[in-house]
Amino acid sequence: MRADTVFTNARLATMAPELSGLGVVAPGMVAELGGRIIYAGPEQKFDAANVVDCDGRWITPGLIDCHTHLVHGGNRAAEFEARLNGVSYEEISKAGGGIASTVAATRAADAESLAASAARRLQALMDEGVTTVEIKSGYGLTEQSELKMLRVIRGLGATAPVDIAATFLGAHALPGEFRDDRAGYVKLLTETLIPQIAAQNLADAVDGFCEGVAFTPDEIAQVFRVAKAHGLSVKLHADQLSNLHGAALAARFGAISADHLEHTDAQGVTAMAQAGTVAVLLPGAFYALRETQAPPVAELRAKHVRMAVATDLNPGTSPLNSLLLAMNMAATEFRLTVEECLLGTTRNAAAALRRADVGVLAPGRKCHLAIWDIETPAELVYRIGFNPLYRRIWSAS
C-alpha cells in the first residue's frame, strides 16, 4: 500500500471505540496519505515517501481543548493579588473589576492586538500536543465587539496550524448599558447578532451562561431557539454555581455539550444521557474559585454520559493555559481515571465539538498526532509541570 508518511516502531493509544480502554496497539504504526490517516494498527508494509521511526514512543490523537475563552483584552492579575490581600470580589466588582474589566479591555483593543495576545496563549496549548481548540466570544457584549472577537477567532483558524472551532457566547453576562433592559439585550442577541453570525459563518455554535449572575433559563431558551433556527449548534455553561436545571435545558435543545455541571442533579444527568449531550468538566475553574461541590461524576458514569475535560482558559476564573495540567486536576479533584482523562481530551472532546474527523487514530480521520516521550499514557495525567511532547503532527486536510 502507498502512503505519504508512516510513523513506525510506536505504541498507539488509538482511542478507538471498538477497542477497550485507550485502544492500545503495541507495537503499532500510523500511515498517512494526503493529510488523512489511512491505517493505524499493527506494523504492516507501506510504500511511503517518508518513514518516521518513533523509537518506541507513544502516539495519541492530537489533544483537543474543547472549552476556552482565550481571545480577550487585558488580564486580571491585579484582581487576583487584591483577593489574596483580603479585598472581596464584591468590592472588586464595584470598582469596575471582574468580567466588566475584561469587557472594557476587550472593547478597547483592536483586532490586531487581540489576535497577537491570543496567538501566544494558543501556542502554549499547541506546544503540549493540542491540535484542535474551541474559542468563545463573550467579552465584547456589543454588536461591534462580539463580531470583532469572532473575526479574530476565525482569523486565528485561518493562519495558525491548529483546527479552531468558534463559539458565539453573547449570552455571557449582561452588559452595563443594558442593566435595566434585559429583554433589550436578549433581543440584540436574537434579532441582530445571531442572524448576522449565521449569515457570515462566524461561529459553529452558540453558547450561554445559565446562572443567577448571568441569564435565566427562559432567556437562554430564547437564544437557543433562534440559534437552532439558523442552523447553529448549541452548548451551555450549566449548573456551575447553582442548580437552575441548566443541564436538562441543554439536553432539551439537543445541546452538543453542557459544561461545568457542579450542581447538576440526577434528572439533569438523565436528560443529558437521553440527548447524547457531552459533559465538559472544567477543573481549572473549580480550583480557581475554590469550589467544594464537584460535578456528579459517579452519576455521569452510571448513565454512560461521555465526559470531556478542558481548560476553560480565561482571564478571571480559570487562567489555566495547560491541558495536561487540566487532566491532572480532573483526576485529582474530580477522581477521573487516567482513561477518562485521556478520552476526555481526545474522542469525547471531539464529540463535544461535534467533530467526527479528529480525536481517534483511525482511517479517514485527520492526521493529527501527538508523539510522546513516555513509558505509559498515565504519565500524561500523573505529572505536574512537565511536558513530554516529542512531536506534534497537524494536517489541514
C-alpha positions in Angstrom: 0.0 0.0 0.0 1.1 3.6 -0.7 1.4 6.3 1.9 2.9 9.8 2.1 4.3 9.2 5.7 4.4 6.3 8.0 5.1 6.5 11.7 6.6 3.2 12.7 8.0 1.5 15.8 5.4 3.1 18.0 2.9 2.3 20.7 -0.5 3.6 19.9 -3.4 4.8 22.2 -5.9 4.9 19.3 -8.9 5.9 21.4 -10.9 3.7 19.0 -14.4 3.0 20.4 -14.4 -0.6 19.1 -11.3 -1.4 21.3 -11.3 -1.5 25.1 -9.8 1.3 27.2 -7.5 3.5 25.3 -7.4 1.3 22.3 -3.8 0.3 22.8 -1.9 -1.2 19.9 1.7 -2.1 20.7 3.8 -2.3 18.7 2.0 -0.3 16.1 2.2 2.2 13.3 0.2 5.0 11.7 0.1 5.7 7.9 -0.9 9.0 6.4 -1.9 9.9 2.8 -2.9 13.4 1.8 -3.2 14.6 5.4 -5.6 11.8 6.4 -4.9 8.6 8.4 -5.2 5.5 6.1 -4.1 3.0 8.7 -3.5 2.7 12.4 -2.7 -0.7 13.8 0.0 -3.4 14.0 3.0 -3.0 11.8 2.5 -3.5 8.1 4.5 -2.8 4.9 3.8 0.5 3.1 5.4 2.2 0.1 6.0 5.6 1.8 7.9 8.7 0.8 8.7 9.4 4.4 9.3 7.0 7.3 9.4 8.3 10.8 10.9 5.8 13.4 9.2 6.7 16.7 11.7 4.6 18.6 9.0 3.0 20.8 7.4 6.3 21.7 3.6 6.6 22.3 1.3 8.2 19.8 -2.1 9.5 20.7 -4.5 11.6 18.7 -3.7 15.3 18.9 -5.3 16.7 22.0 -8.4 18.7 21.9 -9.2 21.7 24.2 -13.0 21.9 23.8 -13.8 24.9 26.0 -11.6 28.1 26.1 -12.1 31.9 26.2 -8.5 32.6 25.0 -9.4 35.7 23.0 -9.6 38.7 25.3 -8.1 42.0 26.2 -6.0 42.6 29.3 -5.7 40.3 32.3 -6.9 40.2 35.9 -3.6 39.6 37.8 -4.2 42.7 39.9 -7.6 41.4 41.0 -6.0 38.1 41.9 -3.5 39.8 44.0 -6.2 42.0 45.6 -8.2 39.0 46.6 -5.1 37.4 48.2 -4.8 40.7 50.2 -8.3 40.4 51.5 -10.3 42.5 49.1 -13.7 40.9 48.4 -15.0 40.1 44.9 -17.9 42.4 45.6 -15.6 45.3 46.3 -13.6 44.5 43.2 -16.8 44.4 41.1 -18.0 47.7 42.4 -14.7 49.2 41.4 -15.2 48.1 37.8 -13.4 44.8 38.1 -14.4 41.3 37.4 -15.8 40.4 34.0 -16.6 44.1 33.5 -12.8 44.9 33.4 -12.2 42.2 30.8 -15.1 43.5 28.7 -13.7 47.1 28.9 -10.3 45.9 27.8 -11.6 43.7 25.0 -13.8 46.5 23.6 -10.8 48.9 23.7 -8.4 46.5 22.0 -8.1 46.4 18.2 -8.3 43.2 16.3 -4.6 43.0 15.7 -3.7 43.2 19.4 -6.4 40.7 20.4 -5.1 38.3 17.8 -1.5 38.8 18.9 -2.2 38.1 22.6 -4.5 35.2 21.7 -1.8 33.6 19.5 0.6 33.4 22.4 -1.9 31.6 24.6 -2.8 29.3 21.6 0.9 28.5 21.1 1.2 27.3 24.7 -1.6 24.8 24.1 -0.1 23.7 20.8 3.2 23.1 22.5 1.5 20.5 24.6 0.2 18.5 21.7 -3.1 20.2 21.2 -4.3 20.2 17.6 -7.9 21.4 18.0 -9.2 24.2 20.1 -12.6 25.8 20.7 -12.6 29.5 21.3 -15.6 31.5 22.6 -16.5 35.2 22.2 -18.4 36.8 25.1 -16.1 39.6 26.3 -17.4 42.2 23.8 -21.2 42.2 24.6 -21.9 44.8 21.8 -22.6 44.1 18.2 -19.3 45.6 17.1 -17.1 44.0 19.7 -18.7 40.5 19.5 -18.3 40.5 15.7 -14.7 41.7 16.2 -13.9 38.8 18.5 -15.4 36.2 16.2 -13.5 37.6 13.3 -10.3 37.3 15.3 -11.2 33.7 16.2 -11.8 32.9 12.5 -8.6 34.6 11.6 -6.6 32.5 14.0 -8.2 29.4 12.5 -7.1 30.6 9.0 -3.4 31.3 10.0 -2.4 29.0 12.9 -1.5 25.3 12.4 -4.4 24.1 14.5 -8.1 23.5 14.0 -10.3 26.1 15.7 -14.0 25.9 16.5 -15.6 29.3 17.0 -18.5 29.7 19.5 -20.7 32.8 20.0 -21.1 33.5 23.7 -23.1 36.8 23.6 -25.2 35.5 26.5 -22.2 35.5 28.8 -23.0 38.5 31.0 -25.4 41.4 31.0 -23.5 44.5 29.8 -23.8 47.6 31.9 -25.6 49.6 29.3 -28.5 47.0 29.4 -28.6 46.8 33.2 -32.2 48.0 33.2 -33.2 46.4 29.9 -32.5 42.6 30.0 -35.2 42.0 27.3 -33.5 44.5 25.0 -30.1 42.7 25.3 -31.7 39.3 24.5 -33.4 41.0 21.5 -30.0 42.2 20.3 -28.7 38.7 20.5 -31.6 37.0 18.8 -32.7 39.6 16.3 -29.4 41.1 15.3 -26.3 39.1 16.2 -27.3 35.5 15.7 -28.7 36.2 12.2 -25.6 38.1 11.2 -23.2 35.5 12.6 -25.0 32.7 10.9 -25.1 34.6 7.6 -21.4 35.4 7.7 -20.4 31.9 9.1 -18.6 33.5 12.0 -19.5 30.7 14.5 -20.0 27.0 14.6 -22.1 27.1 17.8 -23.9 29.3 20.2 -23.3 29.1 24.0 -24.8 30.8 27.0 -24.2 31.2 30.8 -27.3 30.0 32.6 -26.8 31.2 36.2 -28.3 33.6 38.7 -25.5 36.1 38.0 -26.0 35.8 34.2 -29.1 34.6 32.3 -32.3 32.8 33.2 -33.4 29.5 31.7 -36.2 31.4 29.8 -33.7 33.9 28.4 -31.3 31.1 27.3 -34.2 29.2 25.7 -35.0 32.3 23.6 -31.4 32.4 22.4 -31.2 28.7 21.7 -34.5 28.7 19.7 -33.1 31.3 17.4 -29.7 29.6 17.2 -31.2 26.3 16.1 -33.5 28.1 13.6 -30.3 29.5 12.0 -28.7 26.1 11.8 -26.2 26.6 14.7 -25.4 24.0 17.3 -25.9 25.0 21.0 -24.0 24.3 24.2 -24.3 25.7 27.7 -22.4 26.8 30.8 -24.8 24.9 33.1 -25.2 24.5 36.8 -21.8 25.8 37.8 -22.8 27.9 40.8 -26.3 26.7 41.5 -28.9 24.3 40.0 -31.1 26.2 37.6 -31.6 22.8 35.7 -29.3 24.0 33.0 -28.2 20.5 32.1 -31.8 19.5 31.5 -32.3 22.7 29.5 -29.3 22.0 27.3 -30.5 18.5 26.7 -34.0 19.7 25.8 -32.4 21.7 22.9 -30.1 18.8 21.8 -27.0 20.7 23.0 -23.7 19.1 22.0 -22.3 19.8 25.4 -23.2 21.1 28.9 -20.2 22.4 30.7 -19.2 22.8 34.4 -22.1 20.9 36.0 -21.0 21.1 39.6 -24.7 21.5 40.8 -26.4 19.2 38.2 -28.9 16.8 39.7 -29.9 13.3 38.8 -32.6 14.5 36.5 -30.1 16.6 34.6 -27.8 13.7 34.1 -30.6 11.5 32.9 -31.7 14.2 30.4 -28.1 14.5 29.1 -27.8 10.8 28.7 -31.0 10.6 26.7 -30.0 13.5 24.5 -26.4 12.4 23.9 -25.1 15.7 25.4 -21.4 15.6 26.4 -20.4 16.6 29.9 -17.5 19.0 29.7 -15.7 19.1 33.1 -13.6 22.2 33.9 -11.4 21.6 36.9 -9.5 24.9 36.4 -12.5 27.0 37.4 -13.3 24.6 40.3 -9.8 25.1 41.6 -9.5 28.9 41.0 -12.9 29.6 42.6 -12.1 27.2 45.5 -15.3 25.4 45.0 -16.2 22.4 47.2 -19.0 20.7 45.2 -17.7 18.6 42.4 -19.6 17.6 39.3 -21.7 14.4 39.7 -19.0 12.1 38.1 -20.4 8.9 39.5 -23.9 9.6 38.1 -22.4 10.6 34.7 -20.5 7.3 34.7 -23.6 5.3 35.7 -25.7 6.9 32.9 -22.9 6.5 30.4 -22.7 10.2 29.7 -19.5 11.0 27.7 -17.1 13.2 29.8 -14.7 15.6 28.2 -12.0 17.7 30.0 -11.0 21.2 29.0 -9.0 24.2 30.4 -11.8 26.8 30.4 -8.8 29.2 29.8 -10.0 32.7 30.7 -8.6 35.7 32.4 -10.7 35.5 35.6 -12.0 32.2 36.8 -9.6 29.8 35.1 -6.3 31.3 34.0 -5.2 27.8 33.0 -3.1 27.6 29.9 -2.3 23.8 30.1 -4.5 21.0 29.0 -2.0 18.5 30.6 -2.5 20.2 33.9 -6.3 20.2 33.4 -6.1 16.4 33.1 -4.2 16.2 36.3 -6.7 18.4 38.0 -9.6 16.4 36.7 -8.0 13.2 38.1 -7.1 14.8 41.5 -10.2 17.0 42.1 -12.9 15.0 40.4 -11.4 11.5 40.7 -11.5 10.8 37.0 -9.4 7.8 35.9 -6.5 8.1 33.5 -8.6 6.5 30.8 -11.4 9.1 31.4 -8.9 12.0 31.3 -7.3 10.9 28.0 -10.6 10.0 26.3 -11.9 13.4 27.7 -9.2 15.3 25.8 -9.5 13.3 22.6 -12.5 11.3 21.5 -15.0 12.8 23.9 -13.7 16.3 23.4 -14.2 15.8 19.6 -17.8 14.8 20.4 -18.3 18.0 22.5 -17.5 19.9 19.3 -19.5 17.6 17.0 -16.3 16.7 15.2 -16.1 13.2 13.6 -12.7 13.8 11.8 -10.5 14.1 14.9 -9.9 12.6 18.3 -9.3 9.0 17.2 -6.4 7.2 15.3 -8.5 5.6 12.6 -8.7 5.6 8.8 -10.4 8.7 7.4 -9.5 10.9 10.4 -7.2 13.9 10.0 -3.6 13.1 10.7 -3.5 14.9 14.0 -1.0 13.2 16.2 0.9 13.8 19.4 4.0 11.8 19.9 5.2 11.5 23.5 8.4 10.6 25.3 6.7 8.5 28.0 6.6 4.9 29.2 2.9 4.8 29.9 -0.1 7.0 29.0 -0.7 7.5 32.7 2.3 9.9 32.7 0.3 12.4 30.7 -2.1 12.7 33.7 0.2 12.0 36.6 3.0 14.5 36.1 2.6 18.2 37.1 4.5 20.9 35.3 6.1 18.5 32.8 5.6 18.4 29.1 6.8 15.2 27.5 5.7 16.1 23.9 8.2 14.8 21.4 6.5 15.9 18.2 3.1 17.3 17.2 1.6 16.4 13.7 -1.2 18.6 12.3 -2.7 18.5 8.8 -5.2 21.0 7.4 -6.7 18.4 5.1 
